[in-house]
Amino acid sequence: MDTTSLLQQYYERVWRDGDVDAIDDILSPDHVDETPPPGFDATRDAQKQIAGIMRDSSKDKTVDVLDVVVDGDRAVGVWKMAWTQVGDLWGMVPADGKRIELHGIDYFHIKDGRIVRTRHVEDWLGVMLQVGAFGPS
């Protein structure tokens, strides 16, 4: 499978569809997330937990891959995800049924047809503003 197809499966199966088991096919067993969310380690198993939380607290999820650039064993994906919040957001913000939009960029290292390293930047501040996490001052 080429790298672009691998990344398309990653975004669609794992993040849009919530197929946590697909992580075993897409990420290498020794995968390292260089920028895990607070409270999670850098392992493939932690990615399963994160994807499960996102799946279970949302509905009507869409993921638009806006750009993919591949250079040898390195790749970058630029994406936009949107969903309706039906469960507490990371255990901090109660669900209110709002539609939320998150933008992000992922940097990947690919080896033997799997993702071995990931570094990502996501606009979670924008999400927190959308759900009113800061409230009026």
N, C-alpha and C positions, 0 to 999 in steps of 0.2 A: 504494500500500500504506500502511495506517495505521501509526503508530509502534509500537503494541503488537505488530502482526504482524511488523514489521521486527525488533524486539527478540527475539521468539520465534524467528525464523529465525536470528538471531545466536547465541543460546544453543544452539539445537538443531543447526543445520548445522555451525557452526564449532566449538563447544566440546564438544558431546556426540558428534557424528558425525565430527569431525576433517576436515571438508571445507574444506581450506585455500583452494581456489579460490573458495568462496562469499564470501570476504572481499572480492573484487573487486566483487561485487554489493552488498554491505552497507555497506562503509566507503567513504567518498569517497577519490579519489586523493590528496588532500592531508590525509587524516586525521592527527590528532595524538593520541597517547596521552600524557596529562599525567603519568602515573605508571608508566612502563615498568619492568619488572624490571631489576635490575642487569645490565649488560653488553649491553643492548638499547637501540636508539634509539627515537624516538617515532613512527616511520613506519608506514605500512600494511604495507610489506614485512617489517618487524620483527614485526608481528602474525602474519604468515604463518609466520615462523620459530617463534614461541612456540607457536602452535596446532599446528604440526607436531611439535614436541618433546613437547607434552602428548599428542598422538595416538599417537606412536610409543613412548612409555614407559608406556602404560597400556592396560588392556582393561576391558570390562564397565562403561564409563562411563555414569553417569546425571547429568542436570542437572535439578534441580527449580527452576523459577522460582517463588519464594514470593510476590513482589509486584512489580508494575510501576505506577508513577505517572507520568502524562504531563501536562505543563502547557505547551501551545504547542509550542515547538521544543526543550524540555528534557524529559528523562525520567530516571527512576531505576529500576534493577532490583535486586532482592534475590534471591539465589540460593544453592543448595547443590549442590555437585558431589561425586560419589563415584566412585572407580575402584579397580581392583586394579593395584598397581604392578608392572610387568614389566621396566622399564628403570631405569637410574640416575635418581634424582630430581635434575634440574638438574645432573647430572654430579657431584653431591656425595655422595649417599647411595645405596649399592647397593640394587637391588631385592631384596625378600624376599617378594614375593607378598602383602603385607598389603593389606587394604582400607583406603583412605584417604578422609577426608571433608574438604572445604574449603568454607568459607562466605565469601561476598563481597557487596559492594555496588558497583554501577556507576552513574556519573552520565554522561549522554549529552547532547550537543548534536546535533540533527538538522537537516539542511538538504537540501532537494530530494530527500527520500526516502532519504537515506543518513546514516550516522553520521559527523560531521565531527570531533568531539572526544570523548574518553573520559577519565574519571578514575575510578579504582577503588581499593578497599581490600579486601584479602583476608587471611584468617587463616592466613598461612604459618607462624607460630610454632606454631599448633595442629597443622599438618601435620608439622612437624619433631618435635614431641613424640610424635605417633602413630608415626612411623617410628624413634624412638629415636635421633635424630641427636645428642642431647646425652649419651646414655649415663648410667650411674650415676656419681655424683661421688665 
